Amino acid sequence: MAPTALLSVSNKEGLVPLAEGLLEAGYRLISSGGTAAALKAAGLEVTKVAEHTGAPEILGGRVKTLHPHIHGGILARRCEPSHQADLDAQGIAPIDVVVVNLYPFRETVANPEVAFDTAIENIDIGGPAMVRAAAKNHADVVVLTSPSQYGPFLESLRTGAISAALRRQLALEAFQHTASYDTAISSWLAGQLAGAVEVPSEVPSAVAAPLRLELPARQSLRYGENPHQQATWHSEPAAGWGAAVQLQGKELSYNNLIDLDAALATVREFGYGPGAQPAAVVVKHTNPCGVAIGHNGAAALSRALDADRLSAFGGIVAINCVVDLATAELLTSLFLECVVAPGFDGPASERLATKANLRLLELNPAAIALASRRQLRTLLGGVLVQELDDQPVDGAAWQVVSERQPTAQELDDLGFAWKLARHVRSNAITVAKGGQSLGIGAGQMNRVGSARLALAAAGDRARGAVLASDGFFPFDDTVRLAAGQGITAVIQPGGSVRDADSITACNALGLAMVVTGRRHFLH
């Protein structure tokens, strides 16, 4: 009896050449639905599954391959006499090759407007069953789940028997394929049900669903944070950074991506895309070193660079509006690693092309909206999950606790400085005035140390500026230091048992103090 290959694919890339190769090798082809139609249209001889099983498709095609003549043929162990006896008794032919890829569920639900019932109908049932059966019995059955596998398989088929190593590798990829598919379905369904199902109050808050991630590998990176560390970038293809288009420049590195994410998060405080207040951010080692708003992108970028030109060298830049020629001229005026923006117009692209190594990334606002709001961090043997700290700033919840009320200008500056503080590593201090950062202190072991760094960077520009702290003041030393450098108003979360000390210092020194009731630690 001729060996048999079963083909049932949604993605028909490479289908006809594969089928031709199987026929040349003496295989008999069985298929169903659109796959059979595509093979017949190519003039190839194929037996329909219904003819092979003797049972018609039913339930509108929901049931066609779920039949003993299919699964018995796949699962029978050739070395087991009792299995062969069962096949003979039931008149079942062995199936030697299974070529299956699944209904396009991911592609269907990528459309946020997809109807629930439409998504459900794109959940494949028979396909995963055949793939798993063939992968389980890979010693006797070859399973192919991707067009990328067809070439190596045909080459191996032409040169002789399929090796045990190749069979095992294909089985592994098959189980990964179905696992990925199930994760995509469960993740989508969980998202649909989020907030729609009430959790009884007696259920402990620590009880949570298992974390399941299915992120395709976008690219292997040259290395991680350091050359001795291997690294890979995994990302959803249509959401967040996975949808970014690199227009030019060298290959992105691990550190580039980490810094780009920090820069994007910061610039989004001012909106992103059409209608946003033009803003620019320069980041070094995940911390913003220059942030500013302006009447257009070029003005915002110029002010962001002026905030700390020394640190800007070799930095990562995020701009929240389309880059024009004037902005491009500024971007080419110094060495930068990467630039991300919603778009680049023609003249700007031509100008930036003169900096061939500068990495330009175009990231559409719609792709950002599709990204998950979960934030994940690994630790030894586990993962921490939290929601992003990206809620809009609510100035209505703020409270002035000092005797002196802040001026309207000081309130604007305090809002700007506060937006920046949550994007600076704790302990975080930001000094700002007129929509421009003047000094930033990050990651110190005590708040006074961060304040000294921020005020030193601001220098004389600190006079008449404001200061923000991501955490409360446990002592009044930061307030007194700020006042000595000319700071006129401060903003902090409040909540220290010694808040009164800092408030008293503000009153004695003539500073205005605002407490927000919310902290923004970033570790």
C-alpha positions in Angstrom: 0.0 0.0 0.0 1.3 3.5 -0.9 2.2 5.7 2.1 -0.5 8.3 2.9 -0.2 12.0 3.6 -3.0 14.0 5.1 -3.0 17.8 4.3 -5.3 20.3 5.9 -4.0 23.8 6.1 -5.3 27.3 6.5 -2.1 28.9 5.4 -1.6 27.5 1.9 1.9 29.0 1.3 4.1 26.3 -0.2 1.2 23.8 -0.3 1.3 22.8 -4.0 5.1 22.3 -4.2 4.9 20.1 -1.0 2.1 18.1 -2.5 4.0 17.6 -5.7 7.0 16.4 -3.8 4.9 13.9 -1.9 3.3 12.6 -5.0 6.8 12.2 -6.7 7.8 10.2 -3.6 4.9 7.9 -4.1 2.5 9.2 -1.5 -1.3 9.2 -1.7 -2.9 12.5 -0.7 -6.0 12.9 1.4 -7.4 16.3 2.2 -10.6 18.3 2.9 -12.3 21.6 2.3 -10.2 24.5 0.9 -7.0 22.4 0.9 -8.5 19.8 -1.3 -9.9 22.5 -3.6 -6.5 24.1 -3.9 -4.8 20.8 -4.8 -7.4 19.9 -7.4 -7.1 23.4 -8.9 -3.4 22.7 -9.3 -4.2 19.5 -11.2 -3.1 17.2 -8.4 -4.7 13.9 -7.5 -6.3 14.0 -4.1 -8.8 12.0 -2.1 -11.3 13.9 0.0 -11.4 13.1 3.7 -15.1 12.2 3.4 -14.3 9.6 0.8 -11.5 8.3 2.9 -13.6 7.9 6.1 -16.9 7.1 4.4 -18.5 9.8 6.5 -19.7 13.1 5.2 -18.7 16.5 6.8 -21.4 17.5 9.3 -22.3 20.5 11.4 -21.2 23.0 8.7 -17.7 21.5 8.6 -17.2 21.5 12.4 -16.8 17.7 12.2 -14.8 16.2 9.3 -11.5 14.8 10.5 -12.7 13.6 14.0 -13.1 10.0 12.8 -11.4 6.6 13.7 -10.2 6.3 10.1 -8.2 9.5 10.6 -7.0 9.2 14.2 -6.6 5.4 14.1 -4.4 5.9 11.0 -2.3 8.5 12.8 -2.0 7.0 16.3 -1.4 3.3 15.4 2.1 2.1 16.4 3.6 0.2 13.5 5.7 -2.0 15.8 2.7 -3.0 17.9 0.9 -6.2 16.5 -2.3 -5.5 18.3 -2.5 -2.0 16.7 -2.0 -3.5 13.3 -4.7 -6.1 14.0 -7.1 -3.3 14.9 -6.4 -1.4 11.7 -7.0 -4.6 9.7 -10.2 -5.4 11.5 -11.6 -1.9 10.9 -10.2 -1.4 7.4 -8.1 1.6 8.5 -5.1 2.7 6.4 -2.1 4.1 8.2 -1.3 7.8 7.8 2.4 8.5 7.5 2.6 12.3 7.1 0.3 14.9 8.7 0.5 18.5 7.3 -1.7 20.8 9.4 -1.8 24.5 10.4 -4.7 25.9 12.3 -7.5 28.3 11.8 -6.3 31.9 11.8 -7.4 32.7 15.3 -4.7 35.3 16.1 -5.3 37.1 12.8 -9.0 37.1 13.5 -8.8 38.6 17.0 -6.1 41.1 16.0 -9.1 43.2 14.8 -10.4 44.8 18.1 -13.8 45.1 16.5 -14.2 41.4 15.8 -17.5 39.9 16.9 -17.3 37.4 19.8 -19.1 34.7 17.8 -16.7 35.2 14.8 -13.7 34.7 17.0 -15.2 31.6 18.6 -15.8 30.1 15.1 -12.1 30.5 14.4 -11.1 28.1 17.2 -9.8 25.0 15.5 -10.8 21.7 17.0 -9.9 18.9 14.5 -6.6 20.5 13.6 -5.0 20.5 17.0 -6.2 17.0 17.6 -4.5 15.7 14.5 -1.3 17.7 15.2 -1.0 16.3 18.8 -1.8 12.8 17.6 0.9 12.9 15.0 3.4 14.5 17.3 2.7 11.8 20.0 3.3 9.1 17.4 6.3 10.9 15.7 8.3 7.7 15.6 5.9 6.6 12.8 4.3 9.8 11.6 5.9 13.0 10.4 4.1 16.1 11.4 4.5 19.5 9.6 2.9 22.6 11.0 4.7 25.4 9.2 5.6 26.1 5.5 9.1 26.8 6.7 9.4 23.0 7.4 8.4 21.9 3.9 11.8 22.4 2.2 13.9 20.5 4.8 11.4 17.7 4.9 11.3 17.3 1.1 15.1 17.4 1.0 15.3 14.7 3.7 12.6 12.7 1.8 14.6 12.7 -1.4 17.8 11.6 0.2 16.2 8.6 2.1 14.4 7.9 5.4 13.3 10.7 7.7 15.8 10.6 10.7 14.6 10.1 14.2 16.2 13.5 15.1 14.2 15.4 12.5 11.0 13.6 13.6 11.5 14.6 17.2 12.3 18.2 16.2 9.1 18.4 14.2 7.1 16.9 17.0 8.5 19.5 19.4 7.6 22.3 17.0 4.1 20.7 16.7 3.5 20.8 20.4 4.8 24.3 20.6 2.4 25.2 17.8 -0.7 23.9 19.6 0.5 25.3 23.0 0.8 28.7 21.4 -2.6 28.4 19.8 -4.3 27.5 23.1 -2.5 30.3 24.9 -3.7 32.8 22.3 -7.3 31.6 22.8 -7.2 31.6 26.6 -5.5 35.0 26.7 -8.1 36.5 24.3 -11.0 35.0 26.2 -9.6 36.2 29.6 -9.4 39.7 28.1 -13.0 39.4 26.9 -14.2 38.3 30.4 -12.1 40.8 32.3 -14.4 42.9 34.5 -17.4 41.0 33.2 -17.3 38.3 35.9 -17.6 39.3 39.6 -15.2 37.5 41.9 -16.9 36.6 45.2 -15.6 38.7 48.1 -14.7 35.5 50.0 -12.1 34.5 47.4 -8.6 35.4 48.7 -7.0 38.2 46.6 -3.8 36.1 46.4 -5.7 33.5 44.3 -5.0 34.4 40.7 -5.1 32.6 37.3 -1.8 31.1 36.1 0.3 33.4 34.0 0.4 32.3 30.4 2.5 34.1 27.8 2.8 33.4 24.1 5.1 36.0 22.5 6.6 35.1 19.1 10.4 35.7 18.8 10.9 38.8 16.8 14.6 38.6 16.6 17.8 37.3 18.2 19.8 40.2 19.6 23.5 40.5 19.3 23.7 40.2 23.1 22.0 41.3 26.3 23.0 44.1 28.6 26.6 42.9 28.2 28.4 41.0 25.4 28.6 37.8 27.5 24.8 37.6 27.8 22.6 36.0 25.2 19.3 37.7 24.4 16.2 37.5 22.3 13.4 39.9 21.6 9.9 38.5 21.9 6.9 40.6 21.0 3.3 40.6 19.8 3.6 41.5 16.1 0.8 44.1 16.0 1.0 45.6 19.5 3.4 48.0 21.1 7.0 47.7 20.1 6.3 44.6 18.0 4.5 46.9 15.5 7.4 49.4 15.3 9.0 49.8 11.9 12.7 50.4 11.9 13.3 52.8 9.0 17.1 52.8 9.1 20.1 52.3 11.2 22.0 49.5 12.9 20.4 46.5 14.4 18.6 47.3 17.7 20.3 46.1 20.9 18.9 44.9 24.2 19.8 48.2 25.9 18.4 50.2 23.0 15.0 48.6 23.5 15.0 49.1 27.2 15.9 52.8 26.8 13.4 53.3 24.0 10.6 52.0 26.2 11.6 54.4 29.0 11.7 57.3 26.5 8.3 56.4 25.0 6.7 56.0 28.4 7.9 59.5 29.4 6.9 61.3 26.2 3.5 59.8 26.4 2.8 61.9 29.5 2.1 64.7 27.0 0.1 62.6 24.5 1.3 60.8 21.4 0.3 61.5 17.8 -2.1 64.0 16.3 -3.4 66.6 18.8 -0.6 66.0 21.3 1.3 68.9 23.0 4.6 68.6 21.2 7.2 67.1 23.5 10.6 65.5 23.4 12.5 63.3 25.8 16.2 62.3 25.9 17.0 59.2 27.9 20.3 57.7 29.1 20.3 54.4 30.9 16.5 54.3 31.3 16.4 57.7 33.0 15.3 60.9 31.3 18.1 63.5 31.2 16.2 66.1 29.2 12.4 66.6 28.8 10.6 69.6 27.4 7.4 70.7 25.6 7.3 73.4 22.9 5.1 75.0 20.2 6.3 72.4 17.8 8.6 69.3 17.7 11.7 71.2 16.9 11.2 73.7 19.8 10.5 70.8 22.2 13.6 68.9 21.1 15.8 71.9 21.3 14.7 72.6 24.8 15.1 69.0 25.8 18.6 68.9 24.5 19.4 72.2 26.2 18.3 70.7 29.5 21.5 68.6 29.7 23.5 68.5 26.5 26.4 66.6 28.2 24.2 63.7 29.1 22.3 63.9 25.7 25.4 62.6 23.8 24.7 59.0 22.8 21.1 59.2 24.1 17.8 57.8 23.0 15.2 60.3 21.8 11.4 60.0 21.8 9.2 62.7 20.1 5.4 62.6 20.3 4.7 64.3 16.9 5.7 63.7 13.3 9.4 64.7 12.8 9.9 67.5 10.2 13.0 68.9 8.6 13.7 71.4 11.4 13.5 68.6 14.0 15.7 66.4 11.8 18.4 69.1 11.7 18.6 69.0 15.4 18.7 65.2 15.5 21.7 65.2 13.2 23.6 67.9 15.2 24.9 65.4 17.7 25.5 61.7 18.2 22.4 59.8 19.1 21.6 56.1 19.2 17.9 55.9 18.4 14.9 58.0 17.7 11.2 57.0 18.0 8.3 59.0 16.8 4.8 58.6 15.3 6.2 59.4 11.9 8.9 61.2 9.8 8.0 63.4 6.8 9.8 63.1 3.5 12.4 66.0 4.0 13.1 64.8 7.5 13.7 61.2 6.3 16.1 62.4 3.6 18.1 64.5 6.1 18.2 61.7 8.7 19.4 59.3 6.0 22.8 61.1 6.1 23.2 59.5 9.6 23.1 55.9 8.3 23.8 54.4 11.7 21.1 56.3 13.5 18.2 54.0 14.3 14.9 55.5 13.4 11.7 53.8 14.6 8.2 54.7 13.5 5.6 53.6 16.0 1.9 54.2 15.3 -0.3 55.4 18.2 -2.8 52.7 17.4 -0.2 50.0 18.1 0.4 51.5 21.5 -3.3 51.3 22.3 -3.2 47.5 21.5 -0.4 46.7 23.9 -1.2 45.0 27.2 -1.3 47.2 30.3 0.4 44.4 32.3 4.0 45.0 33.3 6.2 42.0 33.9 9.5 41.6 35.7 11.4 38.5 36.3 13.1 37.4 39.4 14.9 34.2 40.3 12.4 31.4 39.5 9.4 33.6 39.0 7.7 36.6 37.5 6.1 39.7 39.1 3.0 41.2 37.3 1.5 44.6 37.9 -0.5 47.1 36.0 1.4 50.0 34.3 1.8 53.2 36.3 0.3 55.3 33.5 -2.9 56.7 34.9 -3.5 60.4 34.0 -2.3 62.9 36.6 -5.3 64.1 38.7 -4.5 67.6 39.9 -7.9 67.9 41.5 -6.8 65.4 44.2 -3.8 67.5 45.1 -3.7 69.5 48.4 -1.8 72.6 49.2 -0.4 72.1 52.7 1.8 75.2 53.0 0.7 78.6 54.1 1.7 80.1 50.7 -0.4 79.1 47.8 1.5 78.3 44.6 1.1 80.7 41.7 -0.6 79.6 38.5 2.8 79.3 36.8 4.2 77.2 39.7 1.2 74.9 39.5 1.9 74.3 35.8 5.6 73.6 36.6 4.7 71.3 39.5 2.4 69.3 37.2 5.2 69.0 34.6 7.8 68.0 37.2 5.4 65.5 38.8 4.8 63.8 35.4 8.6 63.3 35.0 9.2 62.0 38.5 7.4 58.7 37.9 9.8 57.9 35.0 12.9 58.5 37.0 14.5 55.6 39.1 13.8 56.0 42.8 14.8 57.9 44.8 13.7 60.4 42.1 14.0 64.2 42.2 13.1 66.4 39.3 13.7 70.2 38.9 11.7 72.0 36.2 10.5 75.4 35.0 8.5 76.6 32.0 7.9 73.1 30.6 11.5 72.1 30.7 13.5 69.8 32.9 16.5 71.5 34.5 18.0 68.8 36.7 17.2 65.2 37.5 18.5 63.1 40.3 17.9 59.3 40.0 18.5 56.1 41.8 20.3 57.3 44.9 20.1 55.5 48.2 18.7 58.6 50.0 16.5 61.4 48.8 18.9 64.2 49.7 21.6 62.6 47.5 19.1 62.7 44.5 18.2 66.3 45.3 21.8 67.3 45.4 22.4 65.8 41.9 19.3 67.4 40.5 20.0 70.8 41.9 23.7 70.7 40.8 22.6 69.9 37.3 20.1 72.8 37.3 22.7 75.2 38.7 21.6 78.8 38.6 18.5 77.8 36.6 17.1 76.3 39.8 16.3 79.9 41.0 12.5 80.3 40.6 12.1 76.6 39.6 10.1 73.9 41.3 11.1 70.5 42.6 9.2 67.1 42.6 9.9 64.0 44.6 8.5 60.5 43.8 8.3 59.7 47.5 7.6 61.6 50.7 10.1 63.6 52.7 10.9 61.7 55.9 12.9 64.8 57.1 12.9 68.5 56.2 16.5 68.4 54.8 15.5 68.2 51.2 13.2 71.1 51.5 15.9 73.2 53.1 18.4 72.2 50.5 16.0 73.1 47.7 15.2 76.5 49.2 18.8 77.3 49.5 19.2 76.8 45.7 16.2 79.1 44.9 13.4 76.5 44.5 10.1 78.2 45.2 7.6 75.3 45.3 7.8 71.5 45.9 5.4 68.6 45.2 5.5 65.2 46.9 3.1 62.4 47.8 2.9 63.2 51.5 2.2 60.5 54.1 5.3 60.6 56.3 4.8 60.6 60.0 7.1 63.7 59.9 5.2 65.6 57.2 4.8 68.5 59.6 8.6 69.1 59.7 8.8 69.6 56.0 5.6 71.8 56.0 7.0 73.9 58.8 10.2 74.4 56.9 8.3 75.5 53.7 6.4 78.0 55.8 9.5 79.4 57.4 11.3 79.6 54.0 8.4 80.9 51.9 8.0 77.8 49.7 4.7 76.5 48.5 4.1 72.7 49.0 1.6 70.5 47.3 1.0 66.9 48.3 -0.6 64.5 45.8 -1.6 61.5 47.9 0.0 59.2 45.4 3.6 58.1 45.1 5.5 56.9 42.0 8.3 54.6 42.9 10.2 53.2 39.9 12.7 50.4 40.8 
